[in-house]
Amino acid sequence: MKLPLDYRADITFGARVRPSPFFDRTVAAGCTAFTIYNHMYMPTSYGDAEGEYWRLINDVSLWDVACQRQVELFGPDALNLAQLLTPRDLSDCIVGQGLYVPICNHFGGMLNDPVLLRLAEDQIWLSLADGDLLLWVDAIAKERNMYVLVTEPDASPLAVQGPKAEDVIAELFGDWVRELRYFWFRETELQGIPLVLARSGWSKQGGYELYLTDGAQGGRLWDLVMAAGAPHGIGPGTPNQIERTESALLSHGGDMDADVSPLEIGLERFCDLDKPGEYIGMENLRHMRDSGPPRRLVGLFIDGEPLPNSAGKWPVHQAGAAVGQVSSAVHSPRLHRNIAMALLKSEIAQIGNQVQVTTPAGERRAEVTELPFIR
């Protein structure tokens, strides 16, 4: 299906899709577009794409990412279940630590790529990308007769991202937050509001995520963060398509899905394929490691005038033969050129190779380059 470049459509609000605890504040702040993510409304624009981008790059931005739902594993088998779900070895993960964990199906394809947070010896959260992983995890636990309760807790992340995020969070919680390592977290509170504070977020500009654990206090938390951030130029924003493409941050459902292996998209370092014990997808992942992935995720520099930002699939060809597809494409304000991430046949995915991309604006020449575009 090909849509016009200027296509726009409204979204209908109703009881079938859940609003977040911060929904009223995002509307008051001027949110102009939402998408549906994990059966919730997720803000995607406040009407000034360029301003939101530069605020994230230079200052500090506040994002409602409550749609980043949690799957909680609670009980004696919580860690055993987590070890079964991912090819990453979790044996050294301690309380207070978070880890990025690929979750694969039995064929070694990506079902989700959450951050795992170990809250207690017998309590783990999986902080999800879009997808109904709760159903998968609960089914695996039940069929294995594991002693673990699989639920969705009342936990709604609010992200504070950008180079000035550390100063804003330190003003709210104290200077101890400056020592928090990336992906590590602490259970704390802010003026009586309970939350889990993690140094994380879907940008490479630095920041934190505040996992609100009392959904009734969403408005208060939003207001406190905005007030603390005012001297630092804070404003509302959303996970940014341009910045995350420049930084090669992957989007589940866009850059990967259940037909894509973590070994094809540069996630080998998060896969301990020879770890002790069983894990789902083990046989196929080990086979792909030994034989070599058939495809590789690469960057592309695309020639020509600025292209519209896209998370759609654009065909890639070489000498008239199909060799892969673009998954994310933007015009980079910092590089002043069109950039894209693409999954290409391994023999084509060599730095400097020339290919053609079928874009909404017609055929364009492109050159394979390394990721990320900006370090």
C-alpha positions as CSV (number, residue, x, y, z in Angstrom):
1,M,0.0,0.0,0.0
2,K,1.4,3.4,-1.1
3,L,0.1,6.5,0.7
4,P,0.5,10.1,-0.5
5,L,3.5,11.9,1.0
6,D,1.2,14.5,2.7
7,Y,-1.3,11.9,4.0
8,R,-2.8,12.7,7.4
9,A,-5.6,11.0,9.4
10,D,-7.3,11.6,12.7
11,I,-7.3,9.1,15.6
12,T,-10.5,8.3,17.4
13,F,-10.4,8.1,21.2
14,G,-12.5,5.5,23.0
15,A,-12.6,3.1,25.9
16,R,-11.1,0.2,24.0
17,V,-7.6,1.9,24.1
18,R,-6.2,3.0,27.5
19,P,-5.0,6.5,28.2
20,S,-1.8,6.9,30.3
21,P,-1.6,8.5,33.7
22,F,-0.1,11.5,31.9
23,F,-2.6,11.7,29.1
24,D,-4.4,14.9,30.3
25,R,-1.0,16.7,30.7
26,T,0.1,15.7,27.2
27,V,-3.2,17.1,25.8
28,A,-2.8,20.3,27.8
29,A,0.8,20.6,26.5
30,G,-0.5,20.6,22.9
31,C,0.0,17.0,21.7
32,T,-1.1,16.9,18.1
33,A,-0.7,13.2,17.2
34,F,-0.9,9.9,18.9
35,T,-0.3,6.3,17.9
36,I,-1.5,3.0,19.5
37,Y,1.3,1.2,21.3
38,N,0.7,-1.7,23.7
39,H,-3.1,-0.9,23.5
40,M,-2.5,2.6,24.8
41,Y,-2.4,6.1,23.4
42,M,1.2,7.2,22.8
43,P,2.1,10.8,21.9
44,T,4.1,11.1,18.7
45,S,4.2,14.9,18.1
46,Y,3.6,18.2,19.6
47,G,3.4,20.0,16.3
48,D,7.0,21.2,16.0
49,A,9.2,18.3,14.8
50,E,12.3,20.4,14.3
51,G,11.9,22.1,17.7
52,E,11.4,18.8,19.5
53,Y,14.4,17.3,17.8
54,W,16.8,20.2,18.8
55,R,15.3,20.3,22.4
56,L,16.4,16.7,22.8
57,I,19.8,17.3,21.3
58,N,20.6,20.5,23.2
59,D,18.4,20.7,26.3
60,V,15.9,18.4,27.9
61,S,12.7,16.8,26.8
62,L,9.8,15.1,28.8
63,W,8.1,12.1,27.2
64,D,5.0,10.2,28.1
65,V,6.1,6.6,27.5
66,A,3.7,4.9,29.9
67,C,2.8,2.6,26.9
68,Q,6.2,0.9,27.6
69,R,4.3,-1.6,29.8
70,Q,5.9,-4.0,32.3
71,V,5.5,-7.7,32.5
72,E,6.2,-8.8,36.1
73,L,7.6,-12.2,37.0
74,F,7.1,-12.8,40.7
75,G,7.9,-16.0,42.6
76,P,10.7,-18.6,43.2
77,D,11.0,-19.3,39.5
78,A,11.2,-15.7,38.3
79,L,14.8,-15.8,37.3
80,N,14.5,-19.3,35.8
81,L,11.7,-18.1,33.6
82,A,13.7,-15.1,32.5
83,Q,16.7,-17.3,31.7
84,L,14.4,-19.5,29.5
85,L,13.0,-16.5,27.6
86,T,16.2,-14.9,26.5
87,P,19.6,-16.1,25.0
88,R,21.3,-13.6,27.3
89,D,22.9,-15.0,30.4
90,L,21.3,-13.4,33.5
91,S,23.2,-15.3,36.1
92,D,25.2,-12.3,37.2
93,C,22.3,-9.9,37.2
94,I,21.7,-8.5,40.7
95,V,19.0,-6.6,42.4
96,G,19.0,-3.0,41.2
97,Q,20.5,-3.8,37.8
98,G,18.8,-3.6,34.4
99,L,19.8,-5.5,31.2
100,Y,18.8,-5.2,27.6
101,V,17.4,-8.7,26.7
102,P,16.4,-10.0,23.3
103,I,13.3,-12.3,23.6
104,C,13.1,-14.9,20.8
105,N,10.5,-17.3,19.6
106,H,11.4,-21.0,18.9
107,F,12.8,-20.1,15.5
108,G,15.2,-17.5,16.9
109,G,13.1,-14.6,15.7
110,M,12.7,-11.4,17.8
111,L,9.4,-11.2,19.8
112,N,10.4,-8.2,21.8
113,D,13.5,-6.4,23.1
114,P,12.7,-5.3,26.6
115,V,15.0,-3.9,29.4
116,L,14.9,-6.4,32.3
117,L,14.9,-4.9,35.7
118,R,15.6,-7.1,38.7
119,L,13.7,-5.6,41.6
120,A,14.2,-8.4,44.1
121,E,15.6,-12.0,44.1
122,D,12.1,-13.2,43.2
123,Q,10.8,-10.2,41.3
124,I,11.6,-9.1,37.7
125,W,10.1,-6.6,35.3
126,L,10.4,-6.8,31.5
127,S,10.0,-3.2,30.2
128,L,8.4,-3.8,26.8
129,A,8.5,-2.5,23.3
130,D,5.2,-2.9,21.4
131,G,3.8,-6.4,21.5
132,D,1.6,-8.7,23.5
133,L,4.5,-10.4,25.3
134,L,2.5,-10.9,28.5
135,L,0.5,-13.6,26.8
136,W,3.7,-15.4,25.6
137,V,5.4,-15.2,28.9
138,D,2.4,-16.5,30.9
139,A,1.9,-19.4,28.4
140,I,5.6,-20.4,28.8
141,A,5.3,-20.3,32.6
142,K,2.1,-22.3,32.6
143,E,3.3,-25.0,30.2
144,R,6.5,-25.5,32.2
145,N,4.6,-25.6,35.5
146,M,6.8,-22.9,37.0
147,Y,6.2,-21.3,40.4
148,V,5.9,-17.8,39.1
149,L,3.0,-15.2,38.8
150,V,3.0,-13.3,35.5
151,T,1.2,-10.0,35.6
152,E,1.2,-6.4,34.4
153,P,1.9,-4.2,37.4
154,D,0.8,-0.5,37.9
155,A,4.0,0.9,36.5
156,S,4.1,3.8,33.9
157,P,7.4,5.3,32.7
158,L,7.9,9.0,32.2
159,A,11.2,9.7,30.3
160,V,13.4,12.7,30.9
161,Q,15.9,12.8,28.0
162,G,18.6,15.1,26.8
163,P,22.0,16.5,27.9
164,K,20.4,18.5,30.7
165,A,18.3,15.7,32.0
166,E,20.9,14.8,34.7
167,D,20.6,18.3,36.2
168,V,16.8,18.2,36.3
169,I,16.7,14.8,37.9
170,A,19.4,15.7,40.5
171,E,17.4,18.8,41.4
172,L,14.4,16.5,42.1
173,F,16.1,13.6,43.8
174,G,19.6,14.7,44.9
175,D,23.1,14.2,43.5
176,W,23.0,10.4,44.1
177,V,21.3,10.1,40.7
178,R,24.6,11.3,39.0
179,E,26.3,8.1,40.1
180,L,23.6,5.8,38.8
181,R,25.0,3.6,36.1
182,Y,23.3,3.1,32.8
183,F,20.3,0.7,33.0
184,W,20.7,0.6,36.8
185,F,17.8,1.8,39.0
186,R,16.5,2.5,42.5
187,E,13.1,2.3,44.1
188,T,12.4,5.7,45.6
189,E,9.8,8.4,46.0
190,L,9.2,12.1,45.1
191,Q,7.1,14.0,47.6
192,G,5.2,10.9,48.4
193,I,4.9,9.6,44.8
194,P,6.3,6.1,44.6
195,L,8.4,5.2,41.6
196,V,11.4,3.3,40.3
197,L,14.1,5.7,38.9
198,A,16.3,4.2,36.2
199,R,19.1,5.7,34.1
200,S,17.8,4.7,30.7
201,G,15.7,5.9,27.8
202,W,15.2,5.5,24.0
203,S,17.8,8.1,23.0
204,K,21.6,8.4,23.0
205,Q,21.4,11.9,24.6
206,G,21.4,10.7,28.1
207,G,18.5,10.6,30.6
208,Y,16.3,8.8,33.0
209,E,13.0,7.0,33.2
210,L,10.6,7.4,36.1
211,Y,8.5,4.3,36.5
212,L,5.4,5.7,38.3
213,T,3.9,3.0,40.5
214,D,0.7,4.8,41.5
215,G,-1.1,5.7,38.3
216,A,-3.4,8.2,40.2
217,Q,-0.4,10.5,40.6
218,G,0.5,11.0,37.0
219,G,-0.5,14.6,36.8
220,R,1.5,15.5,39.9
221,L,4.6,13.8,38.7
222,W,4.5,15.5,35.3
223,D,4.0,18.9,37.0
224,L,7.0,18.4,39.4
225,V,9.3,17.4,36.5
226,M,8.2,20.3,34.4
227,A,8.7,22.8,37.2
228,A,12.2,21.5,37.9
229,G,13.1,21.5,34.3
230,A,11.8,25.0,33.5
231,P,15.2,26.7,34.1
232,H,16.9,24.1,31.8
233,G,14.5,24.7,28.9
234,I,12.4,21.5,29.3
235,G,9.5,20.9,27.0
236,P,7.3,18.1,26.0
237,G,8.5,15.6,23.4
238,T,8.2,12.1,22.1
239,P,10.6,9.2,21.2
240,N,12.3,10.9,18.2
241,Q,12.5,9.2,14.9
242,I,15.4,11.3,13.7
243,E,17.6,11.0,16.7
244,R,17.0,7.3,17.2
245,T,17.9,6.6,13.5
246,E,21.1,8.7,13.8
247,S,21.9,6.7,16.9
248,A,20.9,3.3,15.4
249,L,18.4,2.6,18.2
250,L,16.2,-0.2,16.9
251,S,12.4,-0.2,16.9
252,H,10.6,-3.5,17.4
253,G,8.0,-4.0,14.7
254,G,9.9,-1.7,12.5
255,D,13.6,-2.7,12.3
256,M,12.9,-6.2,13.6
257,D,10.1,-8.6,14.1
258,A,9.5,-12.3,14.7
259,D,11.1,-13.2,11.3
260,V,14.4,-11.4,12.2
261,S,17.1,-12.9,14.3
262,P,19.1,-10.8,16.9
263,L,22.2,-12.1,15.1
264,E,21.1,-10.3,11.9
265,I,20.6,-6.9,13.5
266,G,23.8,-6.4,15.5
267,L,22.6,-7.8,18.9
268,E,25.2,-10.6,19.1
269,R,26.7,-9.0,22.2
270,F,23.5,-9.5,24.1
271,C,23.3,-13.2,23.2
272,D,25.3,-15.7,25.2
273,L,24.5,-18.7,23.0
274,D,26.5,-21.2,24.9
275,K,25.1,-20.2,28.3
276,P,24.2,-23.2,30.7
277,G,20.7,-24.6,30.4
278,E,18.0,-24.3,27.9
279,Y,16.6,-21.2,26.3
280,I,13.9,-20.7,23.7
281,G,15.3,-20.5,20.1
282,M,18.6,-22.1,21.2
283,E,19.0,-24.6,18.4
284,N,18.2,-22.1,15.6
285,L,20.3,-19.3,17.0
286,R,23.4,-21.6,17.4
287,H,22.9,-22.9,13.8
288,M,22.7,-19.3,12.5
289,R,25.9,-18.4,14.4
290,D,27.8,-21.3,13.0
291,S,26.5,-20.9,9.4
292,G,26.5,-17.1,9.4
293,P,23.4,-14.8,9.3
294,P,21.8,-14.5,5.9
295,R,21.1,-10.8,6.4
296,R,22.8,-7.9,8.1
297,L,21.5,-4.5,9.4
298,V,23.5,-1.6,7.9
299,G,23.3,2.1,7.4
300,L,22.6,3.8,4.1
301,F,23.4,7.2,2.9
302,I,20.6,8.0,0.3
303,D,21.3,10.6,-2.4
304,G,19.1,13.5,-3.4
305,E,16.8,16.0,-1.8
306,P,15.5,15.5,1.7
307,L,13.2,12.6,2.0
308,P,10.2,12.4,4.4
309,N,10.9,10.6,7.7
310,S,9.6,7.1,7.4
311,A,9.4,3.9,9.5
312,G,8.0,2.1,6.5
313,K,9.5,-0.6,4.3
314,W,11.3,0.6,1.2
315,P,12.7,-2.0,-1.3
316,V,16.4,-2.1,-1.9
317,H,17.9,-3.4,-5.2
318,Q,21.3,-3.9,-6.8
319,A,21.6,-4.5,-10.5
320,G,17.9,-5.0,-10.7
321,A,17.8,-7.8,-8.0
322,A,16.1,-7.4,-4.7
323,V,18.6,-7.4,-1.9
324,G,16.7,-6.2,1.2
325,Q,14.6,-3.3,2.5
326,V,14.9,-0.1,4.4
327,S,13.2,-0.1,7.8
328,S,13.8,3.5,9.0
329,A,14.7,6.6,7.0
330,V,15.1,10.2,7.9
331,H,16.8,13.4,6.8
332,S,19.4,14.1,9.4
333,P,19.7,17.8,10.5
334,R,23.2,17.2,11.9
335,L,24.6,15.3,8.9
336,H,22.6,17.3,6.3
337,R,21.8,14.2,4.3
338,N,19.3,11.3,4.0
339,I,20.1,8.3,6.2
340,A,18.4,5.0,6.7
341,M,18.8,1.6,8.4
342,A,18.3,-1.4,6.1
343,L,18.3,-5.2,6.4
344,L,20.3,-6.5,3.4
345,K,21.6,-9.8,2.2
346,S,24.9,-10.4,4.0
347,E,26.9,-10.5,0.7
348,I,25.6,-7.0,-0.1
349,A,26.0,-5.6,3.4
350,Q,29.6,-4.4,2.9
351,I,30.7,-0.9,3.6
352,G,30.9,1.2,0.4
353,N,28.6,-1.0,-1.6
354,Q,26.2,0.9,-4.0
355,V,22.5,0.0,-4.1
356,Q,19.2,1.6,-5.2
357,V,16.3,2.4,-2.9
358,T,12.7,2.7,-4.0
359,T,11.5,5.7,-2.0
360,P,8.1,7.5,-2.0
361,A,9.9,10.2,-4.1
362,G,11.2,7.7,-6.7
363,E,14.4,5.7,-7.1
364,R,17.5,6.9,-5.3
365,R,21.1,5.8,-5.2
366,A,22.5,4.8,-1.8
367,E,25.8,3.7,-0.3
368,V,26.1,1.2,2.5
369,T,27.8,2.6,5.7
370,E,28.4,1.6,9.3
371,L,26.1,2.2,12.2
372,P,25.5,4.3,14.2
373,F,25.6,7.4,12.0
374,I,26.5,9.6,15.0
375,R,28.3,8.3,18.0
